[in-house]
């Protein structure tokens, strides 16, 4: 049963009285279904399929023509950029599921998000939910917002406000591969591997690290072993190795006590055991398909997997995430209307940097239960009905320069600078207790205590 945190946490959300028409429009915008987002997912997978197939076809054509594969290098680099942007899109879908909005049906929401979006990124919807709901509830709280602590741990936090030259210079530094790898590993620690780095961690839960360790070991070791066995040329040995590896991990997950799986105060929609089994089974299917494709055809399937999936996962995907994280909340304060912004950007920037409605980030933080494809309408509704929203909310136009200088809207570079730095104490700290309205929780009194402490620190 879902517990509404509006009954257990303080202070209450600072809302103005709205007329019945406005409330009815909000209810309409909050409605979700079980089909619409399949269209968005299909578009992402279509782009991935065309990009990957096109790159492989070009290599095959060059080989057949007796030409050097170096001719395909520019196309491969472009493919890595497109695939990284598409991985960010999959992350946007996981974000939608985190708020229980990908689909109306809870089980469908969780399973589709895991199998089609989170598992390909080596994470789970539940793990990201722990990270992200804390970000919503404690937005821009330096001690409780996981987005801030994660950027600090990976040494990617910027000392806002920041001038144009410093920002561009820091952005260029992110092209140095070790910086991107460090970001990815730190991000995984926060939203893929464990739950003890967020405010919803329950120290009284005596879970084991072994379920995580076994999963990581399989994810890394299984490809190495299967590639080696493939080189031996024995089909029976190859099949047996794949099945034994998968079966051993599944057997472990089937018998280990449920309490051994890492857990937290937010309850899972799908049990931790089932999610772990599903995750390993997904990897087994992918690894098995790659292995048999390489064994039967001789095509370098594993090489292409590394080049066209793992390389983007550690390079362009994190680069786009860094670009988004810096600008969505950077140089903002903890106010209800001033902790983030609305971004009007071109379609390419929207696909790569602001997937799934993340360009309309201010209305999302105000009404996190409104689906991504309705956020623009929500923004327009708020402009008409909330004078304070129209007055204090910032609309950003363009990343480095505005496409229309006549609007008077700042660019991304502008809002990160001194001119848009909030004065200390200018706005009361906003604790979004409604972020947990759709979640099932335990230990509500502990979450209430964190909310009160966060509010006090904001009054500082």
C-alpha positions as CSV (number, residue, x, y, z in Angstrom):
1,X,0.0,0.0,0.0
2,X,1.4,3.4,-1.0
3,X,2.0,5.8,1.9
4,X,1.5,9.5,1.1
5,X,4.5,11.4,2.5
6,X,2.2,14.5,2.6
7,X,1.0,13.0,5.9
8,X,4.4,12.2,7.4
9,X,6.9,14.8,6.3
10,X,7.2,18.6,6.9
11,X,7.1,21.3,5.9
12,X,4.0,21.1,3.5
13,X,4.4,22.1,-0.1
14,X,4.0,25.9,-0.6
15,X,1.0,25.9,-3.0
16,X,-1.3,28.7,-3.9
17,X,-5.0,28.1,-4.0
18,X,-6.0,27.2,-7.5
19,X,-9.4,27.2,-9.1
20,X,-11.2,24.0,-10.0
21,X,-10.5,24.4,-13.7
22,X,-6.7,24.5,-13.1
23,X,-6.9,21.5,-10.9
24,X,-8.9,19.6,-13.5
25,X,-6.4,20.5,-16.2
26,X,-3.5,19.2,-13.9
27,X,-5.4,15.9,-13.4
28,X,-5.8,15.5,-17.2
29,X,-2.1,16.2,-17.7
30,X,-1.2,13.6,-15.0
31,X,-3.1,10.8,-16.9
32,X,-0.9,8.1,-18.4
33,X,-1.5,5.0,-20.4
34,X,0.0,1.7,-21.3
35,X,0.9,2.4,-25.0
36,X,2.1,5.9,-25.9
37,X,5.7,5.4,-24.7
38,X,6.2,2.3,-26.9
39,X,6.2,4.8,-29.8
40,X,9.0,6.8,-28.3
41,X,11.0,3.6,-27.4
42,X,10.5,2.3,-31.0
43,X,12.0,5.5,-32.4
44,X,15.1,5.2,-30.2
45,X,15.6,1.6,-31.2
46,X,15.1,2.4,-34.9
47,X,17.8,5.1,-34.7
48,X,20.1,2.6,-32.9
49,X,19.4,-0.2,-35.5
50,X,20.0,2.1,-38.5
51,X,23.2,3.5,-36.9
52,X,24.7,0.1,-35.9
53,X,23.7,-1.7,-39.1
54,X,24.9,1.2,-41.3
55,X,28.3,1.2,-39.6
56,X,28.8,-2.5,-39.9
57,X,27.5,-2.5,-43.6
58,X,30.1,0.2,-44.5
59,X,32.9,-1.9,-43.0
60,X,31.8,-4.9,-44.9
61,X,31.6,-2.9,-48.1
62,X,35.1,-1.5,-47.6
63,X,36.5,-5.0,-46.9
64,X,34.8,-6.4,-50.0
65,X,36.1,-3.5,-52.1
66,X,39.6,-4.1,-50.8
67,X,39.7,-0.6,-49.2
68,X,41.2,0.3,-45.8
69,X,38.8,0.3,-42.9
70,X,40.3,3.6,-41.9
71,X,38.0,5.2,-44.5
72,X,35.1,4.3,-42.1
73,X,36.7,6.0,-39.1
74,X,34.7,9.3,-39.5
75,X,31.4,7.3,-39.8
76,X,32.3,5.2,-36.7
77,X,33.0,8.3,-34.7
78,X,29.7,9.7,-35.8
79,X,28.0,6.4,-34.9
80,X,29.5,6.6,-31.4
81,X,28.1,10.1,-30.9
82,X,24.6,9.0,-32.1
83,X,24.6,5.8,-30.0
84,X,25.7,7.7,-26.9
85,X,22.9,10.2,-27.5
86,X,20.5,7.2,-27.9
87,X,21.8,5.6,-24.7
88,X,21.0,8.9,-23.0
89,X,17.5,8.6,-24.5
90,X,17.2,5.2,-22.9
91,X,18.2,6.8,-19.7
92,X,15.4,9.3,-20.2
93,X,13.0,6.4,-20.4
94,X,14.3,5.0,-17.2
95,X,13.8,8.4,-15.6
96,X,10.2,8.3,-16.7
97,X,9.8,4.9,-15.2
98,X,11.4,6.1,-12.0
99,X,8.4,8.4,-11.5
100,X,6.1,5.5,-12.4
101,X,5.1,7.3,-15.7
102,X,6.5,5.1,-18.5
103,X,3.3,3.1,-18.3
104,X,0.2,3.2,-16.1
105,X,0.5,-0.5,-15.1
106,X,3.2,-0.8,-12.4
107,X,4.5,-4.2,-13.4
108,X,4.7,-3.1,-17.1
109,X,6.3,0.1,-16.2
110,X,9.1,-1.6,-14.2
111,X,9.7,-4.6,-16.5
112,X,9.7,-2.7,-19.8
113,X,12.0,-0.1,-18.3
114,X,14.4,-2.7,-17.0
115,X,14.5,-5.0,-20.1
116,X,14.5,-2.3,-22.8
117,X,16.2,0.6,-21.1
118,X,18.0,0.0,-17.8
119,X,19.5,-3.4,-18.4
120,X,21.2,-2.3,-21.7
121,X,22.8,0.5,-19.6
122,X,23.9,-2.0,-16.9
123,X,21.6,-0.6,-14.3
124,X,18.1,-1.2,-12.9
125,X,15.0,1.1,-12.6
126,X,14.9,0.5,-8.9
127,X,18.5,1.6,-8.3
128,X,18.1,4.7,-10.3
129,X,14.8,5.5,-8.5
130,X,16.6,5.6,-5.2
131,X,19.1,8.1,-6.6
132,X,16.6,10.2,-8.5
133,X,13.7,10.5,-6.0
134,X,16.2,11.8,-3.4
135,X,17.3,14.4,-6.0
136,X,13.7,15.5,-6.3
137,X,12.9,15.6,-2.6
138,X,16.2,17.4,-1.6
139,X,17.0,19.2,-4.8
140,X,20.2,21.3,-4.6
141,X,20.7,20.3,-0.9
142,X,24.5,19.9,-0.9
143,X,24.3,17.2,1.8
144,X,21.3,15.1,0.5
145,X,21.0,15.6,-3.3
146,X,22.8,12.6,-4.8
147,X,23.4,14.5,-8.1
148,X,25.6,17.0,-6.2
149,X,27.5,14.4,-4.2
150,X,28.0,12.2,-7.2
151,X,29.4,15.1,-9.3
152,X,31.7,16.0,-6.4
153,X,32.9,12.4,-5.9
154,X,33.8,12.2,-9.6
155,X,35.4,15.6,-9.5
156,X,32.9,17.0,-12.0
157,X,31.3,19.6,-9.8
158,X,31.7,23.2,-10.9
159,X,32.1,26.1,-8.5
160,X,29.2,28.2,-9.7
161,X,28.8,30.9,-10.8
162,X,31.2,30.3,-13.6
163,X,32.3,32.5,-16.5
164,X,32.0,31.6,-20.2
165,X,35.6,30.9,-20.8
166,X,36.0,28.7,-17.7
167,X,32.9,26.7,-18.6
168,X,34.0,26.0,-22.2
169,X,37.5,25.1,-21.0
170,X,36.1,22.7,-18.4
171,X,33.8,21.2,-21.1
172,X,36.8,20.6,-23.4
173,X,38.6,18.8,-20.5
174,X,35.8,16.3,-20.4
175,X,37.0,15.0,-23.8
176,X,39.9,13.5,-21.9
177,X,38.9,9.8,-21.6
178,X,39.9,9.2,-17.9
179,X,37.5,12.0,-16.9
180,X,34.6,10.3,-18.6
181,X,35.5,6.9,-17.2
182,X,35.8,8.3,-13.7
183,X,32.4,9.9,-14.1
184,X,30.8,6.6,-15.4
185,X,32.3,4.5,-12.5
186,X,31.1,7.0,-9.9
187,X,27.7,7.2,-11.5
188,X,27.4,3.4,-11.4
189,X,28.3,3.4,-7.7
190,X,25.4,5.7,-7.1
191,X,22.7,4.4,-9.4
192,X,23.6,0.9,-10.5
193,X,25.6,-1.0,-7.9
194,X,24.3,-0.1,-4.5
195,X,21.9,1.8,-2.3
196,X,24.0,3.1,0.6
197,X,24.9,6.4,-1.0
198,X,21.4,8.0,-0.8
199,X,19.1,9.5,2.0
200,X,16.8,6.5,1.8
201,X,19.4,4.0,2.9
202,X,18.3,2.0,6.0
203,X,21.4,1.2,8.1
204,X,19.3,-1.4,10.0
205,X,19.0,-3.6,6.9
206,X,21.8,-6.1,7.1
207,X,22.1,-7.0,3.4
208,X,25.1,-8.6,1.7
209,X,27.4,-7.1,-0.9
210,X,27.7,-10.5,-2.6
211,X,24.6,-10.3,-4.8
212,X,26.1,-7.2,-6.3
213,X,29.6,-8.7,-6.6
214,X,28.3,-11.8,-8.3
215,X,26.4,-9.7,-10.8
216,X,29.4,-7.5,-11.6
217,X,31.6,-10.5,-11.9
218,X,29.3,-12.2,-14.4
219,X,28.9,-9.0,-16.4
220,X,32.7,-8.6,-16.8
221,X,34.0,-12.2,-16.7
222,X,31.4,-13.9,-18.9
223,X,32.4,-12.1,-22.1
224,X,36.1,-12.9,-21.5
225,X,35.4,-16.6,-20.9
226,X,33.0,-16.9,-23.8
227,X,35.4,-15.2,-26.3
228,X,38.1,-17.5,-25.2
229,X,36.0,-20.6,-25.6
230,X,34.8,-19.4,-29.0
231,X,38.4,-19.4,-30.1
232,X,38.6,-23.1,-29.3
233,X,36.1,-23.9,-32.0
234,X,34.1,-26.5,-30.0
235,X,30.3,-25.8,-30.3
236,X,29.4,-28.2,-27.4
237,X,31.9,-26.6,-25.1
238,X,30.8,-23.2,-26.0
239,X,27.1,-23.9,-25.3
240,X,27.9,-25.8,-22.1
241,X,30.1,-22.9,-20.8
242,X,27.4,-20.3,-21.5
243,X,24.6,-22.4,-19.8
244,X,26.7,-23.3,-16.8
245,X,27.8,-19.7,-16.2
246,X,24.2,-18.5,-16.4
247,X,22.8,-21.4,-14.4
248,X,25.3,-21.0,-11.6
249,X,24.5,-17.3,-11.1
250,X,20.7,-18.0,-11.3
251,X,21.0,-20.8,-8.8
252,X,22.8,-18.5,-6.4
253,X,20.2,-15.8,-6.8
254,X,17.4,-18.4,-6.3
255,X,18.6,-19.7,-3.0
256,X,20.2,-16.6,-1.3
257,X,17.8,-15.1,1.3
258,X,15.8,-12.1,0.0
259,X,17.2,-10.1,2.9
260,X,20.7,-10.5,1.4
261,X,19.8,-8.3,-1.5
262,X,20.6,-4.6,-1.0
263,X,17.4,-2.7,-0.1
264,X,16.2,0.7,1.2
265,X,13.2,2.5,2.5
266,X,11.6,2.7,-0.9
267,X,10.1,-0.7,-1.7
268,X,10.6,-2.3,-5.1
269,X,7.7,-3.0,-7.6
270,X,9.5,-6.2,-8.7
271,X,11.3,-8.1,-6.0
272,X,15.1,-7.7,-5.8
273,X,15.5,-11.4,-6.4
274,X,13.4,-11.3,-9.6
275,X,15.2,-8.2,-10.8
276,X,18.6,-9.8,-10.2
277,X,17.6,-12.9,-12.1
278,X,16.1,-10.8,-15.0
279,X,19.2,-8.7,-15.2
280,X,21.6,-11.7,-15.5
281,X,19.2,-13.4,-17.9
282,X,19.2,-10.3,-20.1
283,X,23.0,-10.3,-20.2
284,X,23.1,-14.0,-20.9
285,X,20.8,-13.5,-23.9
286,X,23.0,-10.7,-25.3
287,X,26.3,-12.4,-24.6
288,X,25.0,-15.7,-26.0
289,X,23.7,-14.1,-29.2
290,X,27.0,-12.3,-29.7
291,X,29.0,-15.5,-29.0
292,X,27.0,-17.7,-31.4
293,X,27.0,-15.1,-34.1
294,X,30.7,-14.9,-34.0
295,X,31.1,-18.7,-33.8
296,X,28.8,-19.4,-36.7
297,X,29.6,-16.6,-39.1
298,X,33.1,-15.6,-38.1
299,X,32.0,-12.0,-37.9
300,X,33.6,-9.9,-35.1
301,X,30.4,-9.6,-33.2
302,X,32.1,-9.0,-29.8
303,X,34.4,-6.3,-31.4
304,X,31.4,-4.4,-32.7
305,X,29.6,-4.7,-29.3
306,X,32.7,-3.2,-27.6
307,X,33.1,-0.5,-30.3
308,X,29.5,0.4,-30.8
309,X,28.0,-0.1,-27.3
310,X,30.6,-0.2,-24.6
311,X,32.7,2.7,-26.0
312,X,29.7,5.0,-26.2
313,X,28.7,3.9,-22.7
314,X,32.0,5.2,-21.4
315,X,32.4,8.3,-23.7
316,X,29.6,10.1,-25.4
317,X,26.8,8.9,-23.1
318,X,28.5,10.3,-20.0
319,X,29.5,13.4,-21.9
320,X,25.9,14.2,-22.7
321,X,24.9,13.4,-19.1
322,X,27.5,15.8,-17.7
323,X,26.3,18.6,-20.1
324,X,22.7,18.1,-18.8
325,X,23.6,17.8,-15.1
326,X,25.7,20.9,-15.2
327,X,23.0,23.2,-16.7
328,X,19.8,21.9,-15.3
329,X,20.5,22.9,-11.7
330,X,24.0,24.5,-11.8
331,X,24.0,28.1,-10.3
332,X,20.5,27.6,-9.0
333,X,19.4,27.8,-5.4
334,X,17.0,25.7,-3.4
335,X,13.9,27.8,-4.2
336,X,10.7,26.1,-5.5
337,X,10.9,28.1,-8.8
338,X,14.6,28.8,-9.0
339,X,16.3,25.4,-8.5
340,X,16.1,24.7,-12.3
341,X,14.9,26.1,-15.6
342,X,13.2,25.6,-18.9
343,X,15.5,25.0,-21.9
344,X,14.5,25.9,-25.5
345,X,17.1,24.2,-27.7
346,X,17.3,22.7,-31.2
347,X,16.1,19.2,-31.9
348,X,19.7,17.7,-32.0
349,X,20.5,19.2,-28.6
350,X,17.1,18.0,-27.3
351,X,17.8,14.4,-28.5
352,X,21.3,14.2,-27.2
353,X,21.3,16.4,-24.0
354,X,17.7,16.8,-22.9
355,X,15.9,13.5,-23.6
356,X,12.3,12.8,-22.7
357,X,11.1,16.2,-21.6
358,X,14.2,17.1,-19.7
359,X,14.2,20.5,-21.5
360,X,11.1,21.4,-19.5
361,X,12.8,20.7,-16.2
362,X,11.2,23.3,-14.0
363,X,7.6,22.1,-14.6
364,X,8.8,18.6,-14.2
365,X,10.2,19.4,-10.7
366,X,6.9,21.1,-9.8
367,X,4.7,18.2,-11.1
368,X,6.9,15.1,-11.4
369,X,3.9,12.9,-12.1
370,X,3.1,14.6,-15.5
371,X,4.4,12.5,-18.4
372,X,7.3,13.9,-20.5
373,X,5.1,14.5,-23.6
374,X,2.8,16.8,-21.7
375,X,5.4,19.0,-20.0
376,X,5.3,21.7,-22.7
377,X,1.6,22.0,-22.2
378,X,2.1,22.1,-18.4
379,X,4.6,24.9,-18.8
380,X,2.1,27.0,-20.8
381,X,-0.6,26.3,-18.3
382,X,1.6,27.5,-15.4
383,X,2.5,30.6,-17.3
384,X,-1.2,31.5,-17.7
385,X,-2.2,30.6,-14.1
386,X,0.8,31.2,-11.8
387,X,2.1,34.8,-12.0
388,X,4.9,33.8,-9.7
389,X,6.0,31.1,-12.1
390,X,6.0,33.5,-15.0
391,X,7.9,36.0,-13.0
392,X,10.6,33.9,-11.3
393,X,10.9,30.9,-13.7
394,X,13.8,31.2,-16.1
395,X,13.5,30.2,-19.8
396,X,16.9,29.5,-21.4
397,X,17.2,29.7,-25.1
398,X,20.1,28.1,-26.9
399,X,23.2,26.4,-25.4
400,X,26.0,28.7,-26.5
401,X,24.0,31.3,-28.3
402,X,20.3,32.2,-28.7
403,X,18.8,31.3,-32.1
404,X,16.6,34.4,-31.7
405,X,18.3,37.3,-30.0
406,X,15.1,39.3,-29.9
407,X,13.5,37.2,-27.1
408,X,15.7,38.4,-24.4
409,X,16.0,35.0,-22.9
410,X,19.5,34.0,-21.5
411,X,21.6,31.2,-23.0
412,X,22.9,28.3,-21.0
413,X,26.2,30.1,-20.7
414,X,24.4,33.1,-19.3
415,X,22.5,31.4,-16.6
416,X,25.6,29.7,-15.2
417,X,27.3,33.0,-14.8
418,X,27.4,35.7,-12.1
419,X,24.4,37.7,-13.5
420,X,22.1,34.8,-12.6
421,X,23.6,33.7,-9.3
422,X,21.0,33.7,-6.6
423,X,21.6,35.7,-3.5
424,X,22.0,33.8,-0.2
425,X,18.6,33.3,1.5
426,X,16.7,34.9,-1.4
427,X,14.3,31.9,-1.5
428,X,13.1,29.4,1.1
429,X,14.5,25.9,0.6
430,X,11.9,23.7,-1.2
431,X,11.5,20.2,0.1
432,X,9.5,18.2,-2.5
433,X,7.8,15.7,-0.2
434,X,5.4,14.9,-3.0
435,X,8.2,13.2,-4.9
436,X,7.4,10.1,-2.9
437,X,3.6,10.2,-3.3
438,X,3.6,7.3,-5.7
439,X,6.2,5.2,-3.9
440,X,5.7,2.6,-1.3
441,X,8.0,3.3,1.7
442,X,9.0,2.1,5.1
443,X,10.5,4.0,7.9
444,X,8.6,7.1,7.0
445,X,9.7,8.8,10.3
446,X,13.3,8.6,9.2
447,X,12.5,10.2,5.9
448,X,10.5,12.9,7.7
449,X,13.5,13.6,9.9
450,X,15.8,14.0,6.8
451,X,13.2,16.4,5.3
452,X,13.2,18.5,8.5
453,X,17.0,18.6,8.7
454,X,17.2,19.6,5.0
455,X,14.6,22.4,5.5
456,X,16.6,23.7,8.5
457,X,19.9,23.7,6.6
458,X,18.2,25.7,3.9
459,X,17.2,28.4,6.4
460,X,20.9,28.4,7.4
